[in-house]
Amino acid sequence: MELARQLQVARGTVQARLEKLQQRGVVTGFGPDVDLRAIGYDVVAFVTLEIAQGALESVVAHLATIPEVLEVHTTTGPGDLLCRVVAPTNADLQPLIGRMLASGGIERTTTQIALTEQIPYRVLPLVAGGG
């Protein structure tokens, strides 16, 4: 209803367009935008994992069971996987990394702690620009 009001079109028009975008796989969800600091996760870190040959599937399956692991991407370069993780404090980060390592198949980790978020995840400027 809010989109219809802002766009000054009928609610049915917005609903039909959103359904088409979902069917095409363009819009993949309407999940909540959550301020992780507000729920006690003050630390954001990026953990690069170097994994053993043939261990990708099992490592990724294990990482998917850890709620603090927000994203995992396969990458080029010295690491194999880049993970965005959260923890309540810096002290809680080490046990989290230990839980990540519990799967086996991980040969080395490198961790970078994010100090501040300068630009939050966004797609609207890209979509609005026609990119």
TIVO-714484 format. One record per residue: residue in three letters; x, y, z of N, C-alpha, C in turn. Coordinates in steps of 0.2 Angstrom, whole numbers, plus 5000, padded with zeros to 4 digits. Layout:
! TIVO-714484
ALAXYZXYZXYZ
...
***
This chain:
! TIVO-714484
MET500449945000500050005000500450065000
GLU501050065004501450125004501750134997
LEU501950084994502250094987501750124982
ALA501150104983500650124979500550204980
ARG500550224987500450294989500950334986
GLN501650314987502150344985502250354977
LEU502050304974502050304966501450334963
GLN500950344967500250374965499950324960
VAL499950264961499650214956499250164961
ALA498750134957498350084961498750024964
ARG498450004970498849954974498849894970
GLY498349874966498349814962498949814957
THR499049874954499649884949500249874952
VAL500349894958501049884962501049804963
GLN500549774966500549704968500749664961
ALA500349684956500449644950501249644947
ARG501449704948502149714945502649684950
LEU502549684956503049654961502949574960
GLU502349544959502349474958502749454951
LYS502649494946503049484940503849484941
LEU504049534945504749534947504949484951
GLN504549454955504749394959504749334955
GLN504249324951504249264946504849264942
ARG505149324940505749324935506349324939
GLY506349324946506849314950507249384951
VAL506949434950507249504950507249524958
VAL506649524961506549534968506549464971
THR506949454976507049394979506849384986
GLY506549444989506349444995506149514998
PHE505849505004505649575007505849565014
GLY506449545016506649525022506749595026
PRO506749585033506749645037507449675037
ASP507549745037508149775038508249785045
VAL508749745048508849745055509549775057
ASP509449825062510049855065510349805070
LEU510949775068511249715072511449745078
ARG511749805078511949835085511349845090
ALA510749855087510249865092510049795095
ILE510249745092510049675095510749645098
GLY511249685099511849655103512449635099
TYR512449645092512949625088513349685086
ASP513849705090514249765089514849755085
VAL515049695083515649685079515449655073
VAL515649685067515649655061516349645058
ALA516449585056517149565053517049525047
PHE517649525043517649485037518249435038
VAL518049375037518449315038518649285031
THR519249285029519449245023519649175025
LEU519449135022519549065023519949035017
GLU520448995019520848955014520648885015
ILE520348855011520148785012520448735008
ALA520448675011520848615008520448595001
GLN520848564997520548544990519948494992
GLY519348504988518848454989518348464995
ALA518548514999518148535005517648585005
LEU517548614999517148674998516448655001
GLU516148604998515448595000515348575007
SER515748545011515648525018515848585022
VAL516248625020516448695024515848735023
VAL515548745017514948795016514348765020
ALA514248705020513748675024513748685031
HIS514348675034514548695041514448765042
LEU514648815038514548885039513848905039
ALA513448875035512748885035512348875041
THR512648825046512348815052512548865058
ILE512948915056513148965061512749025060
PRO512349045064511949105063512349165062
GLU512849175066513249235065513649245059
VAL513649195055513949195048513349225043
LEU513449285041512949325038512949305030
GLU513549305028513649295020514249255019
VAL514349215014514949175012514949185004
HIS515549205002515649214995516249174993
THR516249144987516849114984517249164981
THR517849174982518249224979518849204975
THR519149254972519849244968520349264973
GLY520949254972521549284976521749234981
PRO522049254986522349214991521949174995
GLY521349194996520849155000520349124995
ASP519949074998519449034994518749064996
LEU518649085002517949105004518049165008
LEU517549215007517549275011516849275015
CYS516949275021516349275026516249345029
ARG515649365029515449425034515149395040
VAL515349405046515149385052515049435057
VAL514649425062514449465067514549435074
ALA514749475079514849455086514649505091
PRO514449485097514249545102514849585103
THR515449555104516049595106516649565103
ASN517249595103517849575100518049505104
ALA517949505110518049445114517649385111
ASP517049395109516649345106516849315099
LEU517249355096517449345089517849275089
GLN518349275093518749215093518449145094
PRO517949145099517549075099517149065093
LEU516949125090516549115083516949085078
ILE517549115077518049085072518249015074
GLY518248995080518348925082517848885080
ARG517148905081516648865078516648855071
MET516848905067516948905060517448855058
LEU518048845062518548805061518348725062
ALA517848725066517648655069517448605063
SER517348635057517148585052517748545049
GLY518348565050518848535047518848565039
GLY519448555036519448575029519648645028
ILE519748685034519948755033520748755035
GLU521148775031521848775032522148835035
ARG521748895034522048965037521449015036
THR521449055041520949105042521349175042
THR521049225040521249295041520649335042
THR520649375047520049415050520249485050
GLN519749525047519749595047519149625051
ILE519249665056518649695059518449755056
ALA517849765055517549825052517549875058
LEU517749935057517749995062517050025062
THR516950055056516250085055516050065048
GLU515350075047515050065040514950135037
GLN515250145032515250205028514650205023
ILE514550155020513950145015513650085016
PRO513050075019512750015020512549985013
TYR512449915014512249875008511649915005
ARG511649924998511049954995511049934988
VAL510449934985510449914978510049974974
LEU509650014978509250064975509550104970
PRO510150134972510450184967510650144961
LEU510850084961511050044955510450034951
VAL509850014954509250004950508950064947
ALA508950124951508750184949509150214943
GLY509750194943510150224938510150184932
GLY509750134932509650094926510250044924
GLY510650034929511249984929510949914929
***
